[in-house]
Amino acid sequence: MKQCTHAEALPHPEPVPLGETCPECLRDGTDPVQLRLCLTCGHVGCCDSSPNRHATEHYRETGHPVMRTAEPGEDWRWCFVDHVLV
């Protein structure tokens, strides 16, 4: 079974504040479907079901490997590099 090689070394950003949204969607006037939190820097971006996929764009621009869902009641993480749930 493939495993993430990045999760153990990550800092732990604070939880996403209530009311936080994807700043790129806000700038572009689009609505995010769901939000994702970068576990390296705390950037909030929209998911791949959103029109502009800003969380994935953030990974491509920065190389920050792992994000987590920012949706209430969910606690999964995704490693972009290893393509696995963490």
N, C-alpha and C positions, 0 to 999 in steps of 0.2 A: 504494500500500500504506500503510495506517495505521500510524503509529509512536507510541511513547510519548514524551510531552513532559516527563516527570518524572525519568526514570532518571539522567540526567547530573548532576543536582543533589543526588543522595542521598548521605548519609553511608554509611559501610561498617561496620555493626555486626559484632561478633565472631561467628564461627560458633556455632550452637546447641550448647551443651554436651551431651555424651552423657548420656542419661537424662532430658533435659529433656522436659516434656510440656506440654500446654495447661493453664494454671492454672484456666481456667474449667471445663474438663471434670473436672479433679481436684476442684474445689469442688463441682460438681454430681453427682459420682459416675458420670460417663459416660466412655466410652472414645473417644478420637480415632481416626479412620481413618488420616490422615496429618497431618503438621504443616507449618505455614507460618510464616515469619519476616518480620515487618514490617521493611522496610529503612530506615525513618525512626527508629524507637525500639527495635527489637529484640524487641518483643512476640512471643511464640510463641502461635499459635492453631491450632485444628483446621481442616481443609479443608472444602469444601462437600459432600463425601461423608459427613462426620460429622453426627450428629444435630442439633447446635446451630450449626454453621457459624461458630465463634468468630473465625476470621481475617477473614471478611467483616463480621461484627458489629463487630470492631475498626476496620476501615476506615470503616464507617458512623458510628461514634461519634467518630473522630478526624480523618477525612479524609486519613490517611496513604496516599499513592497506590500504592506498589509493595510487593509482598511477593515472597519467593522460597520455593521448596520447601525444606524442612528435612530431606528424605528422603535417606539415604545414596545416593551414586551419581547423584543428580539435580542439575541446576544451572540450571533455568529460573526465570524471574521473570514476574510478572503485574502489569500496571497496571490497577487497578480503574477509574480515571478514563477511560482511553482504550480499555479493553477489548481489550488486545493482549498477546501474549507479548513479553517484552523480551529 
